[in-house]
Amino acid sequence: MFLLGLTGSIGMGKSTTAAMFADAGCAVWDADAAVHRLYSAGGAAVPLIADAFPSAIVDGAVSRTVLKEIIGADPAALKKIEQIVHPLVAQDRAAFIKASDAEIIVLDIPLLFEGGGEKRVDAVACVIVDDATQRARVIQRGTMTPEQFETIKAKQMPAEEKAARAEYVIRTDTVEGARRRVQDVIADIKEKQRHA
């Protein structure tokens, strides 16, 4: 079993690339989806967040909107939320890995390097695209303003630094190019596995 960390900044095409790995037969665990599960009604994070921040629970689930407001009013709240959520995400990831029999497991983690996650995987693949394409993709989604995009981007490690630290770089300028590169990465990993 080979653990491949998949990372990349906002708007780089990481979700599309993760789907390509899944289409090629890899098991894909998505950190953001895990958080959504934990925050949903019945999710493991709900009672813990309810104890710390009762106002963040709306209709039996954690409201990300309310959490953002809480963090905006008190930046120290973020640390408290992370102390609750990070161990639950780690448990979710461990359970996924244990249950999988795939040869290659892709862990889709946006803040992989920022959280030191590269130490827990066998290699890292970083998706990357030029700044103008990144900005255009994010703004086209219509979910955030250019200012919000710049704020998020400022919190993330620069894309070039992520790419320099990764074993594999996947450019997502074109879907075809990205798909070819995903196939190359899988072939390279399988080749290395054979000679391990």
N, C-alpha and C positions, 0 to 999 in steps of 0.2 A: 504494500500500500504506500502510495506517494502522496504527500500533502503539498499542494501547490497553493500558495497565497496569491490571490488576485486583488490588485489594488489600482487606484487611479483617482485623480481628483474629480470633482463634480463636472459633469458634462463631457467627460472623456470617452464615454461609450462602454463603461464597465459592465452595465447590466446586459447590453447586447452581446458583449464578448462572453459573459458568463453563460448566456443562453447557447452560444456556439459550443462551449465546452460541454454543456449538458447534451446538446444534439449529437456530439461526438462520443457519447457514452460515459462521460465523467460524472461523478456524483458532485453536485454543487450545493454548498451550504451558504446561505446569504445572511450576513450579520444584521442588515436592516430588517429583513423579514423576521428574524428571530426576535428582535426588539418589538416589532408589531405584534407577534404572537404573545409575548410576555405582557404587553400593555393592553391586549384585548380582554374583554369580559371573561373571567375565569383564568386569566393569565397569572403566572406565578408572581409577577411584579406588582399586581394590583393591591393586594393587602399590605405589602411593604411600603409602597408609595402612599397608600391611604394613611398609614400610621405617621409618616413623615410630613406629607403635604395633603391633608384631607380635601382641600379645594380642587386638587388636580384630578379627582375622580368624578367623571361625568357618565351617567348611565351605566355604572358598573365597570367602566374601563378607564384607563389613564388617558387624559386629554393632553396631547402633545402641545396644543395651543396654550393651555393653561400652564403647562410646565415651562414653556418659553417665557410666558409672562412672569412666572415666579423667578426664573433665572435672570430675567431682565431687571427685576426689582432687587434681587439679591444674588449677585454672582457666586457667592459661596454655596448656594443651593446646588449648583452643578456638581460639585464634588460629592455632596451627599447623595444625589441621584445616581452618579456613577458608581458609588460604593454599593448601592442597592442593585443596580442593573448589571454591572460588569460580571460579577460572579454567576448570575443567572444565565447570561449570554454564554459564558465559558462552559457551564453545565450543558446547555443546549447544544453547543458545538461538539463537546465530548460525546454526548449521546448519539449525535448524528454520525460521527466518525466510527463509533463502536458498532452502530447498526448497519453500516455500509460495507458491501463486499466489493466495491469498485476498485479497480487497479489504481486509478488516479482520483483523489478527492480534491476538489477546488473549493477553497475557503474565500468567499467574496467578502472582503473586509475593507471598506473605504479608508479607514484610518489605521491601516496595518502597521506602517512604520511609526506613526505618531504614538501608537500604543505598545510598541516593542514586540508586535506579533510576528515579526520575521524570525524570531528565535524559536517559534513553535511550528515552523513549516520547513519542508525540505528545500524549497526554492520559491522565489517570488516572480510573478509575471505582472508587469505594470502596463496599463493601457495609457496611451498618450496621443494627443492631437495638438495642433498649433493653437495659440491663444485666441485668435479670431474665431476659429471654428468652435472652440470650447464655449466662448462667450455667446456666440450665435445660438448654439444648441440649447444652452440654459435659458436664454431669454425667450426663445421660441416656445419653450414648454409653457410659458405664461404663469408659472407658479411663483416667480420671484422677480423683484425689480433689479435693475443693474446694480443698485447700491447693496442690496441683500447679497447678490452674487459676489460682489467684491469683498464683503465682510466674511463670507464663508471661505472664499479663496484665500483670504489673508490668514485664516486659522489653519489652513492645510499646508503641509510641507510642499515647497515648490515642485511642480511636475518633473522638471529636469533632474532634481535631486532624487526623487523617487525612482525615476528611470535609471539613473546612474547606480543606484543601490540594488536594483532588481537583476536577477539572472536572465530574465526574458523581457523584452520590450515588444508590445503589440501596438502598432500604429493603427488607428481606426479612421483614417481619412476616408477610406472606402470600405464597404461591407465585404467585398470580395478579398481585398488585401488583408483585412482583419481575419477573415475565415481561413485564408491560406496560412497565415502566421499561427493561428490556433492549432491547425493541423501539424505545422512544423514543430511547435512546442510539445505537443502530445507525442509525436514521433521521437523527438529528442529524449524526452523523459523515458519512454519505453525502451529506447536503445540503452540509456544509462542503467535502467533497471536490470536489463539482461546482463550487463557487465558488472553489476554490483556484487 
